[in-house]
Amino acid sequence: LCQLPGWSMRPDGSIVIATGNDDALGLYRCTPYNSYGTAGESRPTRVLLKDPPAFTVRPKEEYFQEVGRELVIPCAAHGDPPPTITWLKVGSMGKSSAQVDGNSSLVLHPLIKEQHGVWECTATNQVASVTTATSVHVLGTSPHAVTNVSVLPLLLAANISWEPGFDGGYFQRFSVWYTPLARYPPRAHHDWVSLSVPAGAQHLLVENLQPDTSYQFSVLAQNKLGSGPFSQIVTSVPRGFPVTTVPPEPPAMTVHVFLSPPRALTANETVRGVLLRWDPPARASVALSGYALELRQDKGGWEVLERSIPGTDTQVLVPGLIKDAFYEFRLVAFAGSYISDPSNTVNVSTAGMEVYPSRTQLPELLPQPVLAGVIGGICFLSVAVIFSTMAACIRNRRRAARVRKRRRDPPLVFSP
């Protein structure tokens, strides 16, 4: 072995070949022996040289393509035995909707927003596996959700920061949404407040918060095509003024929410209205008390439609929607003194539907500006009718007075 560079033998009799080449090919036998001799050779073993996969065609580092169009990303490799090529989107759950053609290229057709991200091409044979990656940017979509949202509690304030997601190919703006965490079931309405973020900023100071009150924060990205998904909700407690009689409080920690939101909210059209179905929260620290149904019309403010849905129910019928309108529905759950985050939002459009009456049967669905306008119009008409009646009475009285005066006055006689 000393005549072969890079070859050596271990104390247990194994041969170590530092660099495999043609010198290592062939049949090998092992013969153990000691001072008494040997019991014979081992069975022969054959050494074969195989090549690990190596890429012959690598994808580019980045690809940019419009949504709805086709994107083909090449990837090829050789080896002995020939490797198998597979594609996988990093962070995807289960199988993706991508296809691979006969040349092992990734085919995305039609390209959709969810295919934005990092894709890996892996070549595998019996010797080894090698991987290369590329980034796919889908243009012409709404923004992606922001990530790494953090909240720094301050004195009666909180500083929110985040990392922007992909902008979909257009300039994007951000808004910070926050609400106090309701601790009692009667507070069924989530009053989320939104604050616009200056262009280009990735943080915002939210002031005038109540001390020692839990707040929920989320960030929303928007571009010319619409809004992206909300970020994950972060809960934090602003600091209050220190009390001189006790030591200062430690930094506020993130409050653990004991109630998860209702799941899988869906909407189905029926002849009687819209039927909403959902699954109960996956986790609750105490028994579920009930649900509250919220809605908003044509991107307006959220309002509570029904706040006393029993906790045992998993569906509710909403009748009497206005025709040719766009609605959004969501649920919140109550358990003990806790209120959950809102469920997923479902959209319902009544455009062109004939199963709904032209006016709503639910007073809460009539927008307050429209209701105020109707009431104001009715009041104006009532006042106009009263004034017209009074004016007519006054004119009639004056006319009757002139007639009576003519009757009392003697006629004028002219003599020649």
C-alpha positions as CSV (number, residue, x, y, z in Angstrom):
1,L,0.0,0.0,0.0
2,C,2.9,2.4,0.6
3,Q,3.5,2.4,-3.2
4,L,0.0,3.9,-3.8
5,P,-0.3,7.6,-2.8
6,G,-3.3,8.3,-0.6
7,W,-3.8,4.6,0.4
8,S,-3.5,3.5,4.0
9,M,-4.7,0.7,6.3
10,R,-6.4,1.2,9.7
11,P,-5.7,-0.9,12.8
12,D,-8.9,-2.8,12.2
13,G,-7.7,-3.9,8.8
14,S,-9.9,-1.5,6.7
15,I,-8.3,0.1,3.6
16,V,-8.7,3.9,3.2
17,I,-8.5,5.3,-0.3
18,A,-8.2,9.1,-0.1
19,T,-8.9,9.8,-3.8
20,G,-10.9,7.3,-5.9
21,N,-9.5,6.8,-9.4
22,D,-9.0,4.0,-11.9
23,D,-6.3,2.5,-9.6
24,A,-9.0,1.6,-7.1
25,L,-11.0,-0.5,-9.6
26,G,-11.0,-4.3,-9.2
27,L,-11.5,-7.3,-6.9
28,Y,-10.3,-7.2,-3.3
29,R,-9.8,-10.1,-0.8
30,C,-8.9,-9.8,2.9
31,T,-6.6,-12.4,4.5
32,P,-6.4,-12.3,8.4
33,Y,-3.4,-14.0,10.1
34,N,-1.5,-14.1,13.3
35,S,1.5,-16.1,14.7
36,Y,-0.4,-19.3,14.2
37,G,-1.2,-18.7,10.5
38,T,-4.4,-17.9,8.7
39,A,-7.8,-19.4,8.3
40,G,-8.0,-18.4,4.6
41,E,-9.2,-15.5,2.5
42,S,-12.4,-13.6,2.6
43,R,-14.9,-13.7,-0.2
44,P,-14.0,-11.2,-3.0
45,T,-15.6,-7.8,-3.2
46,R,-15.6,-5.6,-6.3
47,V,-14.9,-1.8,-6.2
48,L,-16.7,0.3,-8.8
49,L,-16.4,4.0,-9.4
50,K,-19.6,6.0,-9.8
51,D,-20.0,9.7,-10.5
52,P,-22.1,11.9,-8.2
53,P,-24.6,14.2,-9.9
54,A,-23.2,17.4,-11.4
55,F,-25.3,20.2,-12.9
56,T,-24.8,20.8,-16.6
57,V,-27.5,23.5,-16.7
58,R,-28.3,25.7,-13.7
59,P,-31.2,28.1,-13.4
60,K,-30.5,31.8,-13.1
61,E,-30.5,33.4,-9.6
62,E,-33.8,35.3,-10.2
63,Y,-36.7,35.2,-12.6
64,F,-39.3,37.9,-13.1
65,Q,-42.6,37.1,-14.9
66,E,-46.2,38.6,-15.1
67,V,-48.9,36.7,-13.3
68,G,-51.0,34.4,-15.6
69,R,-48.2,33.9,-18.1
70,E,-45.8,30.9,-18.6
71,L,-42.4,30.6,-16.9
72,V,-40.0,27.8,-17.8
73,I,-36.9,27.4,-15.6
74,P,-34.2,25.0,-17.0
75,C,-32.2,22.5,-14.8
76,A,-30.1,19.5,-16.0
77,A,-27.5,17.3,-14.5
78,H,-25.4,14.2,-15.4
79,G,-23.9,11.4,-13.3
80,D,-23.3,7.6,-13.1
81,P,-26.0,6.3,-12.7
82,P,-28.0,9.2,-14.4
83,P,-29.6,11.3,-11.7
84,T,-33.3,12.1,-11.1
85,I,-34.3,15.8,-11.2
86,T,-37.0,17.0,-8.7
87,W,-38.3,20.6,-8.0
88,L,-39.6,21.9,-4.7
89,K,-40.8,25.3,-3.5
90,V,-39.0,26.2,-0.3
91,G,-41.5,26.5,2.6
92,S,-44.4,24.9,0.7
93,M,-46.7,22.4,2.5
94,G,-47.2,19.2,0.5
95,K,-47.1,19.0,-3.3
96,S,-47.0,22.1,-5.4
97,S,-48.9,22.8,-8.6
98,A,-45.7,22.9,-10.7
99,Q,-44.9,20.6,-13.6
100,V,-41.6,19.3,-15.0
101,D,-41.2,18.7,-18.7
102,G,-39.1,16.1,-20.4
103,N,-35.9,18.2,-20.1
104,S,-36.3,18.4,-16.3
105,S,-37.2,22.1,-16.6
106,L,-39.7,23.6,-14.2
107,V,-42.9,24.7,-16.0
108,L,-45.2,27.2,-14.2
109,H,-48.3,27.8,-16.3
110,P,-50.3,29.8,-15.6
111,L,-48.1,31.6,-13.2
112,I,-49.9,32.4,-9.9
113,K,-49.1,34.6,-6.9
114,E,-48.7,31.6,-4.6
115,Q,-45.7,30.4,-6.8
116,H,-43.7,33.4,-5.8
117,G,-40.6,32.5,-3.7
118,V,-37.5,30.3,-3.7
119,W,-37.5,27.0,-5.8
120,E,-34.9,24.3,-5.4
121,C,-33.8,21.9,-8.2
122,T,-32.3,18.6,-6.7
123,A,-30.3,16.0,-8.7
124,T,-30.1,12.6,-7.0
125,N,-28.5,9.2,-7.8
126,Q,-27.1,6.3,-5.7
127,V,-23.9,8.2,-4.9
128,A,-25.1,11.7,-3.7
129,S,-27.6,14.5,-4.0
130,V,-26.9,18.1,-5.1
131,T,-29.2,21.1,-5.0
132,T,-29.3,24.5,-6.6
133,A,-31.9,27.3,-6.0
134,T,-33.5,30.2,-7.8
135,S,-36.0,33.0,-6.9
136,V,-39.3,33.5,-8.7
137,H,-40.8,36.9,-8.6
138,V,-44.5,37.1,-9.8
139,L,-45.3,40.6,-11.1
140,G,-48.8,42.2,-11.4
141,T,-50.2,41.0,-8.0
142,S,-51.2,42.5,-4.7
143,P,-48.4,42.7,-2.1
144,H,-47.3,39.8,0.0
145,A,-47.7,39.8,3.7
146,V,-45.0,41.5,5.8
147,T,-42.8,39.4,8.1
148,N,-41.0,39.6,11.4
149,V,-43.5,42.0,13.0
150,S,-42.2,43.2,16.4
151,V,-43.7,45.5,19.0
152,L,-41.5,47.5,21.5
153,P,-43.7,48.6,24.4
154,L,-43.1,52.2,25.5
155,L,-44.6,54.6,28.0
156,L,-48.3,54.9,26.8
157,A,-47.1,54.0,23.3
158,A,-45.7,51.1,21.2
159,N,-43.1,51.1,18.4
160,I,-44.1,48.6,15.6
161,S,-41.5,47.5,13.0
162,W,-41.6,44.8,10.3
163,E,-39.9,43.5,7.1
164,P,-41.8,44.2,3.9
165,G,-42.9,41.3,1.6
166,F,-42.6,41.4,-2.2
167,D,-44.5,44.3,-3.6
168,G,-46.0,42.5,-6.6
169,G,-44.2,44.8,-9.0
170,Y,-45.8,48.0,-7.8
171,F,-45.1,50.6,-5.2
172,Q,-46.6,49.5,-1.9
173,R,-47.7,51.4,1.2
174,F,-48.3,50.1,4.8
175,S,-50.8,50.7,7.5
176,V,-50.7,49.6,11.1
177,W,-53.9,48.2,12.6
178,Y,-54.4,47.9,16.4
179,T,-57.2,47.3,18.9
180,P,-57.4,46.8,22.7
181,L,-57.8,43.2,23.7
182,A,-61.4,42.8,25.0
183,R,-61.5,40.8,28.3
184,Y,-65.3,40.6,28.8
185,P,-67.9,38.9,26.6
186,P,-70.2,42.0,26.3
187,R,-67.4,43.7,24.3
188,A,-68.2,41.8,21.2
189,H,-67.2,44.5,18.7
190,H,-63.6,44.7,17.6
191,D,-62.8,48.4,17.1
192,W,-59.7,48.1,14.9
193,V,-58.0,51.4,14.3
194,S,-55.7,51.9,11.3
195,L,-52.8,54.4,11.0
196,S,-51.1,55.2,7.7
197,V,-47.3,54.7,7.5
198,P,-45.2,57.4,5.8
199,A,-43.9,56.3,2.4
200,G,-40.7,54.2,2.6
201,A,-40.9,53.7,6.4
202,Q,-40.8,50.2,8.0
203,H,-41.8,51.2,11.5
204,L,-44.4,53.4,13.2
205,L,-44.9,54.8,16.7
206,V,-48.4,54.3,18.0
207,E,-49.2,56.8,20.8
208,N,-52.0,57.7,23.2
209,L,-52.5,54.1,24.3
210,Q,-54.0,53.1,27.6
211,P,-51.5,51.9,30.3
212,D,-51.5,48.3,31.4
213,T,-53.9,47.3,28.6
214,S,-53.3,44.5,26.2
215,Y,-53.3,45.6,22.5
216,Q,-53.2,43.6,19.3
217,F,-51.2,44.8,16.4
218,S,-51.1,43.8,12.7
219,V,-49.6,45.3,9.5
220,L,-51.3,45.5,6.1
221,A,-49.5,46.2,2.8
222,Q,-51.3,47.7,-0.2
223,N,-50.5,48.6,-3.8
224,K,-52.4,49.8,-6.9
225,L,-54.0,46.3,-7.3
226,G,-55.3,46.0,-3.8
227,S,-54.4,44.8,-0.3
228,G,-52.3,41.9,0.6
229,P,-53.0,39.6,3.6
230,F,-52.6,40.9,7.1
231,S,-49.5,40.0,9.0
232,Q,-49.6,37.8,12.0
233,I,-51.1,39.4,15.1
234,V,-48.7,40.5,17.9
235,T,-50.1,41.2,21.4
236,S,-48.3,43.6,23.7
237,V,-48.9,45.8,26.7
238,P,-47.8,49.5,26.8
239,R,-46.1,50.6,30.0
240,G,-47.8,52.9,32.4
241,F,-46.4,55.6,34.6
242,P,-44.1,54.2,37.4
243,V,-45.5,54.2,40.9
244,T,-43.1,55.6,43.5
245,T,-44.2,53.3,46.3
246,V,-43.3,50.0,44.5
247,P,-40.4,49.0,42.3
248,P,-40.7,49.7,38.6
249,E,-42.4,47.0,36.6
250,P,-40.3,44.7,34.5
251,P,-40.5,45.1,30.7
252,A,-43.9,44.0,29.4
253,M,-44.0,40.5,27.9
254,T,-46.1,39.3,25.1
255,V,-49.5,38.2,26.4
256,H,-50.5,34.6,25.7
257,V,-53.9,34.4,24.0
258,F,-55.9,31.5,25.4
259,L,-58.5,31.3,22.7
260,S,-57.9,30.7,19.0
261,P,-60.2,32.1,16.3
262,P,-63.1,30.1,14.6
263,R,-61.8,28.1,11.7
264,A,-62.8,27.5,8.0
265,L,-65.5,30.1,7.7
266,T,-67.4,29.5,4.4
267,A,-70.4,31.1,2.7
268,N,-73.1,29.4,0.5
269,E,-76.0,31.0,-1.3
270,T,-79.5,29.6,-0.6
271,V,-83.0,30.7,-1.5
272,R,-83.5,32.2,2.0
273,G,-80.2,34.1,2.2
274,V,-76.5,33.4,2.8
275,L,-75.6,30.4,5.0
276,L,-72.4,30.8,6.9
277,R,-70.6,27.6,8.3
278,W,-67.5,27.3,10.4
279,D,-65.5,25.0,12.7
280,P,-65.1,25.7,16.4
281,P,-61.8,27.1,17.7
282,A,-59.0,24.6,17.9
283,R,-57.9,25.7,21.4
284,A,-59.8,27.3,24.3
285,S,-58.7,27.6,27.9
286,V,-62.3,27.5,29.2
287,A,-65.6,26.4,27.8
288,L,-66.8,28.2,24.7
289,S,-69.5,30.9,25.5
290,G,-70.6,31.9,22.0
291,Y,-69.8,33.8,18.8
292,A,-70.3,37.3,17.4
293,L,-70.8,37.8,13.6
294,E,-69.3,40.9,12.1
295,L,-69.7,42.3,8.6
296,R,-68.9,45.3,6.5
297,Q,-70.3,46.5,3.2
298,D,-68.4,47.8,0.2
299,K,-65.1,48.1,2.1
300,G,-66.7,50.2,4.9
301,G,-66.2,49.8,8.6
302,W,-66.8,46.6,10.5
303,E,-70.1,46.3,12.4
304,V,-71.6,43.7,14.7
305,L,-74.4,41.9,13.0
306,E,-75.2,39.3,15.7
307,R,-73.5,39.1,19.1
308,S,-75.4,36.2,20.7
309,I,-74.8,33.2,18.6
310,P,-74.7,30.1,20.9
311,G,-71.4,28.4,21.3
312,T,-72.8,25.0,20.2
313,D,-73.8,26.4,16.7
314,T,-71.6,26.0,13.7
315,Q,-73.8,27.8,11.2
316,V,-76.0,30.9,10.8
317,L,-78.3,32.2,8.1
318,V,-78.1,35.8,7.0
319,P,-81.2,36.9,5.1
320,G,-82.1,40.2,3.5
321,L,-78.9,41.5,1.9
322,I,-79.0,44.5,-0.4
323,K,-78.8,43.7,-4.1
324,D,-75.8,44.6,-6.2
325,A,-73.6,45.0,-3.1
326,F,-70.3,43.5,-1.8
327,Y,-70.2,42.1,1.8
328,E,-67.4,40.7,4.0
329,F,-68.2,38.5,7.0
330,R,-66.0,37.2,9.9
331,L,-66.5,35.6,13.3
332,V,-65.0,36.1,16.8
333,A,-65.4,33.6,19.6
334,F,-65.9,34.1,23.4
335,A,-64.7,31.8,26.2
336,G,-64.9,33.0,29.7
337,S,-63.3,36.4,29.9
338,Y,-61.4,36.1,26.6
339,I,-62.3,37.1,23.0
340,S,-60.5,35.5,20.0
341,D,-59.0,37.1,17.0
342,P,-61.3,37.3,14.0
343,S,-61.6,34.3,11.8
344,N,-60.8,34.3,8.1
345,T,-62.9,36.7,6.0
346,V,-65.4,35.4,3.4
347,N,-66.7,37.6,0.6
348,V,-70.3,37.7,-0.7
349,S,-71.4,39.6,-3.8
350,T,-75.1,40.1,-4.5
351,A,-74.5,41.5,-8.0
352,G,-77.1,40.1,-10.4
353,M,-78.8,37.9,-7.8
354,E,-82.5,37.6,-7.8
355,V,-83.0,35.7,-4.6
356,Y,-82.6,38.7,-2.3
357,P,-85.1,41.6,-1.8
358,S,-84.1,45.1,-3.0
359,R,-84.0,46.4,0.6
360,T,-82.4,44.7,3.5
361,Q,-84.4,43.0,6.3
362,L,-81.6,43.8,8.8
363,P,-81.5,47.4,10.1
364,E,-77.8,47.0,10.8
365,L,-77.0,46.5,7.2
366,L,-78.3,50.0,6.1
367,P,-75.2,52.3,6.1
368,Q,-75.5,55.1,8.6
369,P,-75.0,57.9,6.1
370,V,-77.8,56.6,3.9
371,L,-80.1,56.3,7.0
372,A,-79.3,59.8,8.1
373,G,-80.0,61.1,4.6
374,V,-83.4,59.4,4.5
375,I,-84.4,60.7,7.9
376,G,-83.2,64.2,7.0
377,G,-85.2,64.1,3.7
378,I,-88.4,63.0,5.6
379,C,-88.0,65.9,8.1
380,F,-87.4,68.4,5.4
381,L,-90.5,67.3,3.5
382,S,-92.6,67.5,6.8
383,V,-91.4,71.0,7.5
384,A,-92.1,72.1,3.9
385,V,-95.7,70.7,4.1
386,I,-96.3,72.5,7.4
387,F,-95.0,75.9,6.1
388,S,-97.0,75.5,2.9
389,T,-100.2,74.8,4.9
390,M,-99.6,77.8,7.2
391,A,-98.9,80.1,4.2
392,A,-102.2,79.0,2.5
393,C,-104.2,79.6,5.6
394,I,-102.7,83.2,6.0
395,R,-103.5,84.0,2.3
396,N,-107.1,82.7,2.7
397,R,-107.6,84.8,5.8
398,R,-106.4,88.0,4.1
399,R,-108.6,87.4,1.1
400,A,-111.7,86.9,3.3
401,A,-110.9,90.1,5.2
402,R,-110.7,92.1,2.0
403,V,-114.1,90.7,0.9
404,R,-115.7,91.7,4.1
405,K,-114.3,95.2,4.0
406,R,-115.7,95.7,0.5
407,R,-119.1,94.7,1.7
408,R,-119.1,97.2,4.6
409,D,-117.9,100.2,2.5
410,P,-120.8,102.2,0.8
411,P,-120.7,102.4,-2.9
412,L,-119.3,105.6,-4.5
413,V,-122.0,107.7,-6.4
414,F,-120.9,110.2,-9.0
415,S,-123.3,113.0,-10.0
416,P,-123.0,115.1,-13.2
